[in-house]
C-alpha cells in the first residue's frame, strides 16, 4: 500500500482500468481486484436518539484501541485504499485521534462520520490534528423541529459545530474532504432544498442516502418510511436535486444513484439488472472485529482468530460474493455499495491514492 497522493496524473486511466478488472471479476467469477474501501466500527453506541436507529440504547462500550489497530493493519495488508471509521458514534471513542494517527502512519486514507453533537474544539481539533483526511457530518434538515423529530436531540449544537468546522478546515490541509450526509425520509422530504442551499453557502458538499432499516438492530421506523403511493413525491424531489446539481449546487451523488431513490423508497425495489459488487470493492469489520462482506450480512470470520487476507480469498467469501451479485441479500441502496461502480466516483477517489 502506497502513501497518499493528491492529483495523481494517471487517475483518468486508473478508473476505467479498475472498472474493467471489476467487470472481469464478475464475468469470470474470479477475484482480480482488491477492495477499494473498508468500514470499521469503533463502537456500538451513540449520543443521538435517531428515530430510525436503536444504537443509542446500547451500552457505552468502545472497541479497544489495540483491536482497532489490528484491524487497520489487516486491512492495509489486504491493500485497502481508504478506511471509514464508523459506529455508533466514532467521536465518542476517546482514542480516536490515536487510531487516526496510526492510519496515517500506515499510509491509508482515514475517514469518519459523526452526528455532529461533538463538533467542539475539545473533541474536534485533536482528531483533525491527528491527520483525518475525510469527515462526513450526518444532517437531515436545518429545521430544529424536524431535526428533533428525526434525531431526538437539539439541532443548534450541530449547526454551530458545522459552521465552526467550515471556518477552520483550511487550517488542516490533510482534511481533503468535508461533506454532509443526509438520509431522505418522509419527515424531511420538503426541506431538502433548504439543506442543499445551506451546505452550498458553507462550501460543503452534501450527499443523500435513502432511509434504510438499521442494520445493527433491524429497526425500521414506520413514522419516517414512505408508502408506495408517495413515489411521485420522491420522484419530484429527485428531479429537483438533479437540476440543482446541474445548476452548480454542491451535491455529491451520481445522477444514476439518485435516480434509484423513488423505487427503493417506495417499493424497496432496485433497478432492473442491478448487480451488487460490494463483495469485491469493500469489506466491513464490526466493533467486535467480525468480518462481513456487507454490514447486514452474517460474519465470515473474526480478526481475533482469522487473517483477513485468508478470509478475503477463501471459498466462503467467494460464495458470499456470488450470492450478493444475485441479490441474495437484504437489497440495500447504500452509496458505499452502488457508487463504487461509477467511473465518475472512481475518478474523484483514485487521484488521492496510489499503489507502489
C-alpha atoms as a printed R data frame, in Angstrom:
    type eleno elety resid chain resno       x       y       z
1   ATOM     1    CA   UNK     A     1   0.000   0.000   0.000
2   ATOM     2    CA   UNK     A     2   1.459   3.340  -1.018
3   ATOM     3    CA   UNK     A     3   1.130   6.675   0.702
4   ATOM     4    CA   UNK     A     4  -1.442   9.336  -0.017
5   ATOM     5    CA   UNK     A     5  -1.015  11.192  -3.259
6   ATOM     6    CA   UNK     A     6  -3.084  14.119  -4.438
7   ATOM     7    CA   UNK     A     7  -3.654  14.870  -8.124
8   ATOM     8    CA   UNK     A     8  -2.193  11.602  -9.401
9   ATOM     9    CA   UNK     A     9  -1.522  12.151 -13.108
10  ATOM    10    CA   UNK     A    10  -2.850   8.827 -14.318
11  ATOM    11    CA   UNK     A    11  -6.120   8.924 -12.356
12  ATOM    12    CA   UNK     A    12  -8.158   9.097 -15.569
13  ATOM    13    CA   UNK     A    13  -6.599   5.808 -16.637
14  ATOM    14    CA   UNK     A    14  -6.938   4.176 -13.226
15  ATOM    15    CA   UNK     A    15 -10.731   4.480 -13.036
16  ATOM    16    CA   UNK     A    16 -11.604   2.592 -16.242
17  ATOM    17    CA   UNK     A    17  -8.821   0.094 -15.504
18  ATOM    18    CA   UNK     A    18 -10.315  -0.749 -12.106
19  ATOM    19    CA   UNK     A    19 -13.799  -0.977 -13.601
20  ATOM    20    CA   UNK     A    20 -12.516  -3.294 -16.328
21  ATOM    21    CA   UNK     A    21 -10.903  -5.587 -13.759
22  ATOM    22    CA   UNK     A    22 -14.060  -5.471 -11.658
23  ATOM    23    CA   UNK     A    23 -16.159  -6.390 -14.699
24  ATOM    24    CA   UNK     A    24 -13.861  -9.316 -15.491
25  ATOM    25    CA   UNK     A    25 -14.055 -10.462 -11.874
26  ATOM    26    CA   UNK     A    26 -17.843 -10.569 -12.116
27  ATOM    27    CA   UNK     A    27 -17.965 -12.197 -15.561
28  ATOM    28    CA   UNK     A    28 -15.448 -14.934 -14.805
29  ATOM    29    CA   UNK     A    29 -16.288 -15.487 -11.142
30  ATOM    30    CA   UNK     A    30 -12.715 -14.786 -10.097
31  ATOM    31    CA   UNK     A    31 -11.068 -12.174  -7.906
32  ATOM    32    CA   UNK     A    32  -8.984  -9.666  -9.892
33  ATOM    33    CA   UNK     A    33  -9.383  -6.589  -7.664
34  ATOM    34    CA   UNK     A    34  -8.565  -5.640  -4.104
35  ATOM    35    CA   UNK     A    35 -11.213  -3.809  -2.078
36  ATOM    36    CA   UNK     A    36 -11.135  -0.043  -2.506
37  ATOM    37    CA   UNK     A    37 -12.610   0.805   0.873
38  ATOM    38    CA   UNK     A    38 -13.456  -0.658   4.244
39  ATOM    39    CA   UNK     A    39 -15.787   0.214   7.080
40  ATOM    40    CA   UNK     A    40 -14.501  -0.248  10.628
41  ATOM    41    CA   UNK     A    41 -16.796   0.161  13.631
42  ATOM    42    CA   UNK     A    42 -15.111   1.908  16.546
43  ATOM    43    CA   UNK     A    43 -18.010   1.279  18.915
44  ATOM    44    CA   UNK     A    44 -21.697   0.367  19.007
45  ATOM    45    CA   UNK     A    45 -23.282   3.203  20.987
46  ATOM    46    CA   UNK     A    46 -24.399   6.738  20.257
47  ATOM    47    CA   UNK     A    47 -25.301  10.062  21.884
48  ATOM    48    CA   UNK     A    48 -28.082  10.815  19.403
49  ATOM    49    CA   UNK     A    49 -31.532   9.223  19.616
50  ATOM    50    CA   UNK     A    50 -32.465   8.756  15.985
51  ATOM    51    CA   UNK     A    51 -35.955   7.542  15.191
52  ATOM    52    CA   UNK     A    52 -34.562   5.226  12.500
53  ATOM    53    CA   UNK     A    53 -31.894   3.662  14.759
54  ATOM    54    CA   UNK     A    54 -31.667   1.980  18.158
55  ATOM    55    CA   UNK     A    55 -27.910   2.062  18.787
56  ATOM    56    CA   UNK     A    56 -28.380   4.768  21.410
57  ATOM    57    CA   UNK     A    57 -29.917   2.099  23.644
58  ATOM    58    CA   UNK     A    58 -26.707   0.026  23.618
59  ATOM    59    CA   UNK     A    59 -24.167   0.025  26.490
60  ATOM    60    CA   UNK     A    60 -21.408   2.645  26.342
61  ATOM    61    CA   UNK     A    61 -18.557   0.404  25.193
62  ATOM    62    CA   UNK     A    62 -15.704   1.320  22.847
63  ATOM    63    CA   UNK     A    63 -13.617  -1.201  20.935
64  ATOM    64    CA   UNK     A    64 -10.090  -1.324  22.436
65  ATOM    65    CA   UNK     A    65  -7.514   0.697  20.509
66  ATOM    66    CA   UNK     A    66  -5.292  -2.376  20.206
67  ATOM    67    CA   UNK     A    67  -8.088  -4.227  18.396
68  ATOM    68    CA   UNK     A    68  -8.755  -1.292  16.077
69  ATOM    69    CA   UNK     A    69  -5.065  -1.022  15.197
70  ATOM    70    CA   UNK     A    70  -5.040  -4.743  14.442
71  ATOM    71    CA   UNK     A    71  -7.968  -4.260  12.067
72  ATOM    72    CA   UNK     A    72  -6.224  -1.338  10.340
73  ATOM    73    CA   UNK     A    73  -3.055  -3.399   9.911
74  ATOM    74    CA   UNK     A    74  -5.006  -6.304   8.430
75  ATOM    75    CA   UNK     A    75  -6.843  -4.002   6.031
76  ATOM    76    CA   UNK     A    76  -3.603  -2.380   4.904
77  ATOM    77    CA   UNK     A    77  -2.072  -5.799   4.298
78  ATOM    78    CA   UNK     A    78  -5.052  -6.634   2.097
79  ATOM    79    CA   UNK     A    79  -4.472  -3.446   0.094
80  ATOM    80    CA   UNK     A    80  -7.446  -1.293   1.072
81  ATOM    81    CA   UNK     A    81  -7.089   2.330  -0.044
82  ATOM    82    CA   UNK     A    82  -9.396   4.033   2.465
83  ATOM    83    CA   UNK     A    83 -10.922   3.100   5.813
84  ATOM    84    CA   UNK     A    84 -14.109   4.705   7.091
85  ATOM    85    CA   UNK     A    85 -14.355   4.737  10.886
86  ATOM    86    CA   UNK     A    86 -17.974   4.139  11.788
87  ATOM    87    CA   UNK     A    87 -20.127   3.288  14.795
88  ATOM    88    CA   UNK     A    88 -22.209   4.064  16.763
89  ATOM    89    CA   UNK     A    89 -20.715   7.486  17.093
90  ATOM    90    CA   UNK     A    90 -16.948   7.437  16.446
91  ATOM    91    CA   UNK     A    91 -16.382  10.764  18.248
92  ATOM    92    CA   UNK     A    92 -17.370   9.015  21.500
93  ATOM    93    CA   UNK     A    93 -14.206   6.901  21.273
94  ATOM    94    CA   UNK     A    94 -11.659   8.716  23.434
95  ATOM    95    CA   UNK     A    95  -8.716   7.237  21.499
96  ATOM    96    CA   UNK     A    96  -9.957   8.169  18.034
97  ATOM    97    CA   UNK     A    97  -7.032  10.576  17.421
98  ATOM    98    CA   UNK     A    98  -4.524   7.815  18.197
99  ATOM    99    CA   UNK     A    99  -6.273   5.494  15.751
100 ATOM   100    CA   UNK     A   100  -6.243   8.132  13.014
101 ATOM   101    CA   UNK     A   101  -2.561   8.738  13.703
102 ATOM   102    CA   UNK     A   102  -1.908   5.027  13.241
103 ATOM   103    CA   UNK     A   103  -3.783   5.060   9.939
104 ATOM   104    CA   UNK     A   104  -1.683   7.996   8.808
105 ATOM   105    CA   UNK     A   105   1.478   6.066   9.657
106 ATOM   106    CA   UNK     A   106   0.219   3.121   7.605
107 ATOM   107    CA   UNK     A   107  -0.472   5.370   4.608
108 ATOM   108    CA   UNK     A   108  -4.198   4.684   4.313
109 ATOM   109    CA   UNK     A   109  -6.880   7.344   3.814
110 ATOM   110    CA   UNK     A   110  -8.804   7.970   7.031
111 ATOM   111    CA   UNK     A   111 -12.464   8.882   7.002
112 ATOM   112    CA   UNK     A   112 -15.111   9.093   9.666
113 ATOM   113    CA   UNK     A   113 -18.720  10.114  10.103
114 ATOM   114    CA   UNK     A   114 -20.234  11.955  13.046
115 ATOM   115    CA   UNK     A   115 -23.700  13.052  14.091
116 ATOM   116    CA   UNK     A   116 -22.170  16.454  14.826
117 ATOM   117    CA   UNK     A   117 -23.016  16.604  18.520
118 ATOM   118    CA   UNK     A   118 -19.321  16.730  19.443
119 ATOM   119    CA   UNK     A   119 -18.038  19.170  16.820
120 ATOM   120    CA   UNK     A   120 -16.499  21.272  19.564
121 ATOM   121    CA   UNK     A   121 -12.838  22.313  19.682
122 ATOM   122    CA   UNK     A   122 -12.011  19.971  22.563
123 ATOM   123    CA   UNK     A   123 -13.187  16.932  20.596
124 ATOM   124    CA   UNK     A   124 -12.696  18.066  17.015
125 ATOM   125    CA   UNK     A   125  -9.232  19.621  16.980
126 ATOM   126    CA   UNK     A   126  -7.292  16.571  18.264
127 ATOM   127    CA   UNK     A   127  -8.976  14.483  15.555
128 ATOM   128    CA   UNK     A   128  -8.051  16.939  12.803
129 ATOM   129    CA   UNK     A   129  -4.536  17.381  14.193
130 ATOM   130    CA   UNK     A   130  -4.068  13.609  14.043
131 ATOM   131    CA   UNK     A   131  -4.421  13.830  10.264
132 ATOM   132    CA   UNK     A   132  -8.020  12.925   9.414
133 ATOM   133    CA   UNK     A   133  -8.495  13.022   5.628
134 ATOM   134    CA   UNK     A   134 -12.274  12.961   5.231
135 ATOM   135    CA   UNK     A   135 -15.169  13.889   7.505
136 ATOM   136    CA   UNK     A   136 -18.889  13.325   6.941
137 ATOM   137    CA   UNK     A   137 -21.429  15.031   9.179
138 ATOM   138    CA   UNK     A   138 -24.894  13.465   9.360
139 ATOM   139    CA   UNK     A   139 -27.511  16.189   8.945
140 ATOM   140    CA   UNK     A   140 -31.026  15.538   7.671
141 ATOM   141    CA   UNK     A   141 -32.508  19.040   7.971
142 ATOM   142    CA   UNK     A   142 -31.793  22.523   9.303
143 ATOM   143    CA   UNK     A   143 -35.314  22.805  10.742
144 ATOM   144    CA   UNK     A   144 -34.978  22.410  14.553
145 ATOM   145    CA   UNK     A   145 -38.414  20.818  14.995
146 ATOM   146    CA   UNK     A   146 -37.915  18.291  12.214
147 ATOM   147    CA   UNK     A   147 -34.398  17.544  13.425
148 ATOM   148    CA   UNK     A   148 -35.630  16.727  16.924
149 ATOM   149    CA   UNK     A   149 -38.384  14.562  15.445
150 ATOM   150    CA   UNK     A   150 -35.818  12.548  13.487
151 ATOM   151    CA   UNK     A   151 -32.788  12.654  15.784
152 ATOM   152    CA   UNK     A   152 -34.279  13.111  19.245
153 ATOM   153    CA   UNK     A   153 -31.731  15.783  20.208
154 ATOM   154    CA   UNK     A   154 -31.422  19.564  19.675
155 ATOM   155    CA   UNK     A   155 -30.094  20.932  16.380
156 ATOM   156    CA   UNK     A   156 -28.233  24.163  17.366
157 ATOM   157    CA   UNK     A   157 -25.038  22.445  18.650
158 ATOM   158    CA   UNK     A   158 -24.731  20.584  15.351
159 ATOM   159    CA   UNK     A   159 -25.086  23.692  13.178
160 ATOM   160    CA   UNK     A   160 -22.726  25.646  15.419
161 ATOM   161    CA   UNK     A   161 -20.148  22.877  15.158
162 ATOM   162    CA   UNK     A   162 -20.528  22.526  11.405
163 ATOM   163    CA   UNK     A   163 -20.097  26.258  10.884
164 ATOM   164    CA   UNK     A   164 -17.030  26.257  13.151
165 ATOM   165    CA   UNK     A   165 -15.598  23.361  11.165
166 ATOM   166    CA   UNK     A   166 -16.218  25.129   7.867
167 ATOM   167    CA   UNK     A   167 -14.212  28.102   9.172
168 ATOM   168    CA   UNK     A   168 -11.290  26.023  10.474
169 ATOM   169    CA   UNK     A   169 -10.942  23.460   7.694
170 ATOM   170    CA   UNK     A   170  -8.305  25.484   5.835
171 ATOM   171    CA   UNK     A   171  -6.045  25.170   8.900
172 ATOM   172    CA   UNK     A   172  -5.837  21.414   8.330
173 ATOM   173    CA   UNK     A   173  -4.520  20.662   4.822
174 ATOM   174    CA   UNK     A   174  -4.776  16.932   5.466
175 ATOM   175    CA   UNK     A   175  -8.568  17.252   5.570
176 ATOM   176    CA   UNK     A   176  -9.215  16.776   1.856
177 ATOM   177    CA   UNK     A   177 -12.963  16.218   2.078
178 ATOM   178    CA   UNK     A   178 -15.728  17.675   4.239
179 ATOM   179    CA   UNK     A   179 -19.329  16.850   3.458
180 ATOM   180    CA   UNK     A   180 -22.787  16.392   4.908
181 ATOM   181    CA   UNK     A   181 -24.689  13.125   4.609
182 ATOM   182    CA   UNK     A   182 -28.490  13.328   4.591
183 ATOM   183    CA   UNK     A   183 -30.920  10.425   4.980
184 ATOM   184    CA   UNK     A   184 -34.033  11.053   2.883
185 ATOM   185    CA   UNK     A   185 -37.247  10.194   4.724
186 ATOM   186    CA   UNK     A   186 -40.876  11.240   4.835
187 ATOM   187    CA   UNK     A   187 -40.041  13.696   7.629
188 ATOM   188    CA   UNK     A   188 -37.550  15.831   5.699
189 ATOM   189    CA   UNK     A   189 -38.548  15.452   2.044
190 ATOM   190    CA   UNK     A   190 -39.907  19.008   1.833
191 ATOM   191    CA   UNK     A   191 -36.803  20.505   3.482
192 ATOM   192    CA   UNK     A   192 -34.066  19.036   1.283
193 ATOM   193    CA   UNK     A   193 -33.705  22.126  -0.922
194 ATOM   194    CA   UNK     A   194 -33.029  24.343   2.089
195 ATOM   195    CA   UNK     A   195 -30.360  21.937   3.331
196 ATOM   196    CA   UNK     A   196 -28.619  21.907  -0.060
197 ATOM   197    CA   UNK     A   197 -28.512  25.708  -0.185
198 ATOM   198    CA   UNK     A   198 -27.253  25.907   3.402
199 ATOM   199    CA   UNK     A   199 -24.407  23.499   2.659
200 ATOM   200    CA   UNK     A   200 -23.508  25.216  -0.608
201 ATOM   201    CA   UNK     A   201 -23.319  28.558   1.226
202 ATOM   202    CA   UNK     A   202 -20.776  26.972   3.596
203 ATOM   203    CA   UNK     A   203 -18.891  25.455   0.646
204 ATOM   204    CA   UNK     A   204 -19.696  21.981   1.976
205 ATOM   205    CA   UNK     A   205 -20.785  19.140  -0.271
206 ATOM   206    CA   UNK     A   206 -23.936  17.229   0.626
207 ATOM   207    CA   UNK     A   207 -24.726  13.642  -0.279
208 ATOM   208    CA   UNK     A   208 -28.020  11.779   0.024
209 ATOM   209    CA   UNK     A   209 -28.939   8.267   1.004
210 ATOM   210    CA   UNK     A   210 -32.400   6.695   1.235
211 ATOM   211    CA   UNK     A   211 -33.862   5.591   4.539
212 ATOM   212    CA   UNK     A   212 -32.951   2.002   5.450
213 ATOM   213    CA   UNK     A   213 -33.703  -0.304   8.323
214 ATOM   214    CA   UNK     A   214 -30.847  -0.074  10.832
215 ATOM   215    CA   UNK     A   215 -28.522  -2.991  10.188
216 ATOM   216    CA   UNK     A   216 -27.432  -3.334  13.797
217 ATOM   217    CA   UNK     A   217 -30.968  -3.745  15.141
218 ATOM   218    CA   UNK     A   218 -33.176  -4.356  12.117
219 ATOM   219    CA   UNK     A   219 -35.334  -1.438  13.248
220 ATOM   220    CA   UNK     A   220 -37.283   0.436  10.598
221 ATOM   221    CA   UNK     A   221 -39.314   3.483  11.552
222 ATOM   222    CA   UNK     A   222 -42.890   3.482  10.280
223 ATOM   223    CA   UNK     A   223 -43.039   7.208  11.073
224 ATOM   224    CA   UNK     A   224 -40.278   8.011   8.592
225 ATOM   225    CA   UNK     A   225 -40.858   5.388   5.895
226 ATOM   226    CA   UNK     A   226 -42.649   6.209   2.642
227 ATOM   227    CA   UNK     A   227 -45.706   4.391   1.356
228 ATOM   228    CA   UNK     A   228 -45.963   3.076  -2.202
229 ATOM   229    CA   UNK     A   229 -48.364   5.879  -3.051
230 ATOM   230    CA   UNK     A   230 -45.735   8.503  -2.258
231 ATOM   231    CA   UNK     A   231 -43.464   7.587  -5.153
232 ATOM   232    CA   UNK     A   232 -44.483  10.689  -7.167
233 ATOM   233    CA   UNK     A   233 -43.350  12.959  -4.310
234 ATOM   234    CA   UNK     A   234 -39.973  11.237  -4.220
235 ATOM   235    CA   UNK     A   235 -39.621  11.422  -7.997
236 ATOM   236    CA   UNK     A   236 -40.254  15.178  -7.904
237 ATOM   237    CA   UNK     A   237 -37.595  15.587  -5.206
238 ATOM   238    CA   UNK     A   238 -35.013  13.631  -7.186
239 ATOM   239    CA   UNK     A   239 -35.702  15.593 -10.361
240 ATOM   240    CA   UNK     A   240 -35.231  18.773  -8.345
241 ATOM   241    CA   UNK     A   241 -31.955  17.542  -6.828
242 ATOM   242    CA   UNK     A   242 -30.598  16.580 -10.236
243 ATOM   243    CA   UNK     A   243 -31.452  20.042 -11.533
244 ATOM   244    CA   UNK     A   244 -29.813  21.688  -8.515
245 ATOM   245    CA   UNK     A   245 -26.705  19.596  -9.101
246 ATOM   246    CA   UNK     A   246 -26.627  20.681 -12.740
247 ATOM   247    CA   UNK     A   247 -27.065  24.301 -11.619
248 ATOM   248    CA   UNK     A   248 -23.888  24.074  -9.559
249 ATOM   249    CA   UNK     A   249 -25.060  23.230  -6.065
250 ATOM   250    CA   UNK     A   250 -22.617  21.001  -4.179
251 ATOM   251    CA   UNK     A   251 -24.484  17.678  -4.388
252 ATOM   252    CA   UNK     A   252 -22.103  14.756  -4.006
253 ATOM   253    CA   UNK     A   253 -24.082  11.952  -5.668
254 ATOM   254    CA   UNK     A   254 -24.022  10.415  -9.109
255 ATOM   255    CA   UNK     A   255 -27.233  11.066 -11.038
256 ATOM   256    CA   UNK     A   256 -27.756   7.357 -11.692
257 ATOM   257    CA   UNK     A   257 -27.644   6.692  -7.961
258 ATOM   258    CA   UNK     A   258 -30.194   9.414  -7.210
259 ATOM   259    CA   UNK     A   259 -32.489   8.031  -9.901
260 ATOM   260    CA   UNK     A   260 -32.759   4.810  -7.895
261 ATOM   261    CA   UNK     A   261 -34.344   6.536  -4.889
262 ATOM   262    CA   UNK     A   262 -38.048   6.581  -5.908
263 ATOM   263    CA   UNK     A   263 -38.384   2.835  -6.458
264 ATOM   264    CA   UNK     A   264 -36.251   1.934  -3.460
265 ATOM   265    CA   UNK     A   265 -38.026   4.238  -1.020
266 ATOM   266    CA   UNK     A   266 -41.483   3.307  -2.329
267 ATOM   267    CA   UNK     A   267 -41.174  -0.415  -3.049
268 ATOM   268    CA   UNK     A   268 -37.712  -1.465  -1.771
269 ATOM   269    CA   UNK     A   269 -37.022  -2.219  -5.426
270 ATOM   270    CA   UNK     A   270 -33.589  -1.991  -7.075
271 ATOM   271    CA   UNK     A   271 -33.002  -1.057 -10.732
272 ATOM   272    CA   UNK     A   272 -33.553  -3.818 -13.284
273 ATOM   273    CA   UNK     A   273 -30.378  -5.750 -13.965
274 ATOM   274    CA   UNK     A   274 -28.523  -4.308 -10.988
275 ATOM   275    CA   UNK     A   275 -25.679  -6.458  -9.658
276 ATOM   276    CA   UNK     A   276 -24.185  -5.722  -6.254
277 ATOM   277    CA   UNK     A   277 -20.389  -5.741  -6.494
278 ATOM   278    CA   UNK     A   278 -19.803  -4.655  -2.895
279 ATOM   279    CA   UNK     A   279 -18.335  -8.080  -2.182
280 ATOM   280    CA   UNK     A   280 -15.438  -7.124  -4.453
281 ATOM   281    CA   UNK     A   281 -14.996  -3.421  -3.698
282 ATOM   282    CA   UNK     A   282 -15.452  -3.101   0.058
283 ATOM   283    CA   UNK     A   283 -15.246  -5.019   3.335
284 ATOM   284    CA   UNK     A   284 -16.816  -4.365   6.742
285 ATOM   285    CA   UNK     A   285 -15.406  -5.038  10.209
286 ATOM   286    CA   UNK     A   286 -17.714  -4.527  13.170
287 ATOM   287    CA   UNK     A   287 -16.900  -3.390  16.697
288 ATOM   288    CA   UNK     A   288 -16.186  -6.983  17.772
289 ATOM   289    CA   UNK     A   289 -13.813  -7.487  14.792
290 ATOM   290    CA   UNK     A   290 -16.268  -9.693  12.931
291 ATOM   291    CA   UNK     A   291 -15.547  -9.586   9.191
292 ATOM   292    CA   UNK     A   292 -18.541  -9.083   6.917
293 ATOM   293    CA   UNK     A   293 -18.912  -8.841   3.161
294 ATOM   294    CA   UNK     A   294 -21.712  -6.346   3.822
295 ATOM   295    CA   UNK     A   295 -22.938  -4.757   7.047
296 ATOM   296    CA   UNK     A   296 -26.345  -6.509   7.263
297 ATOM   297    CA   UNK     A   297 -24.979  -9.977   6.396
298 ATOM   298    CA   UNK     A   298 -23.632 -12.613   8.770
299 ATOM   299    CA   UNK     A   299 -19.929 -12.602   9.686
300 ATOM   300    CA   UNK     A   300 -17.495 -14.665   7.648
301 ATOM   301    CA   UNK     A   301 -14.808 -14.722  10.325
302 ATOM   302    CA   UNK     A   302 -13.211 -12.742  13.141
303 ATOM   303    CA   UNK     A   303  -9.842 -10.995  13.252
304 ATOM   304    CA   UNK     A   304  -9.147 -12.355  16.731
305 ATOM   305    CA   UNK     A   305  -8.785 -15.793  15.158
306 ATOM   306    CA   UNK     A   306  -8.547 -15.303  11.370
307 ATOM   307    CA   UNK     A   307  -6.253 -13.454   8.979
308 ATOM   308    CA   UNK     A   308  -8.187 -11.030   6.822
309 ATOM   309    CA   UNK     A   309  -6.234 -11.862   3.662
310 ATOM   310    CA   UNK     A   310  -7.051 -15.552   4.079
311 ATOM   311    CA   UNK     A   311 -10.726 -14.756   4.630
312 ATOM   312    CA   UNK     A   312 -10.846 -12.460   1.578
313 ATOM   313    CA   UNK     A   313  -9.580 -15.192  -0.738
314 ATOM   314    CA   UNK     A   314 -11.496 -18.028   0.938
315 ATOM   315    CA   UNK     A   315 -14.167 -20.126  -0.709
316 ATOM   316    CA   UNK     A   316 -16.684 -18.959   1.894
317 ATOM   317    CA   UNK     A   317 -16.099 -15.338   0.885
318 ATOM   318    CA   UNK     A   318 -16.289 -16.273  -2.810
319 ATOM   319    CA   UNK     A   319 -19.673 -17.890  -2.201
320 ATOM   320    CA   UNK     A   320 -20.848 -14.766  -0.392
321 ATOM   321    CA   UNK     A   321 -19.767 -12.576  -3.322
322 ATOM   322    CA   UNK     A   322 -21.678 -14.783  -5.728
323 ATOM   323    CA   UNK     A   323 -24.796 -14.565  -3.551
324 ATOM   324    CA   UNK     A   324 -24.544 -10.774  -3.349
325 ATOM   325    CA   UNK     A   325 -24.223 -10.497  -7.127
326 ATOM   326    CA   UNK     A   326 -27.533 -12.350  -7.386
327 ATOM   327    CA   UNK     A   327 -29.047 -10.047  -4.733
328 ATOM   328    CA   UNK     A   328 -29.473 -12.906  -2.296
329 ATOM   329    CA   UNK     A   329 -29.096 -10.300   0.427
330 ATOM   330    CA   UNK     A   330 -31.151  -7.568   2.192
331 ATOM   331    CA   UNK     A   331 -31.033  -5.484  -1.039
332 ATOM   332    CA   UNK     A   332 -29.840  -2.085   0.106
333 ATOM   333    CA   UNK     A   333 -29.283   1.105  -1.903
334 ATOM   334    CA   UNK     A   334 -26.315   2.481   0.009
335 ATOM   335    CA   UNK     A   335 -23.790   4.878  -1.508
336 ATOM   336    CA   UNK     A   336 -20.866   2.789  -0.276
337 ATOM   337    CA   UNK     A   337 -22.084  -0.147  -2.376
338 ATOM   338    CA   UNK     A   338 -23.511   1.335  -5.528
339 ATOM   339    CA   UNK     A   339 -21.329   4.328  -6.378
340 ATOM   340    CA   UNK     A   340 -18.119   2.283  -6.363
341 ATOM   341    CA   UNK     A   341 -19.167   1.057  -9.811
342 ATOM   342    CA   UNK     A   342 -19.254   4.589 -11.162
343 ATOM   343    CA   UNK     A   343 -16.343   5.851 -13.255
344 ATOM   344    CA   UNK     A   344 -17.222   9.364 -12.094
345 ATOM   345    CA   UNK     A   345 -16.869   8.307  -8.439
346 ATOM   346    CA   UNK     A   346 -13.607   6.483  -9.110
347 ATOM   347    CA   UNK     A   347 -12.111   9.486 -10.885
348 ATOM   348    CA   UNK     A   348 -12.819  11.558  -7.771
349 ATOM   349    CA   UNK     A   349 -11.431   8.872  -5.468
350 ATOM   350    CA   UNK     A   350  -8.354   7.462  -7.192
351 ATOM   351    CA   UNK     A   351  -6.365  10.713  -7.529
352 ATOM   352    CA   UNK     A   352  -5.945  10.627  -3.752
353 ATOM   353    CA   UNK     A   353  -4.249   7.236  -3.618
354 ATOM   354    CA   UNK     A   354  -1.661   5.207  -5.468
355 ATOM   355    CA   UNK     A   355  -0.159   1.765  -5.236
356 ATOM   356    CA   UNK     A   356   3.526   1.041  -5.457
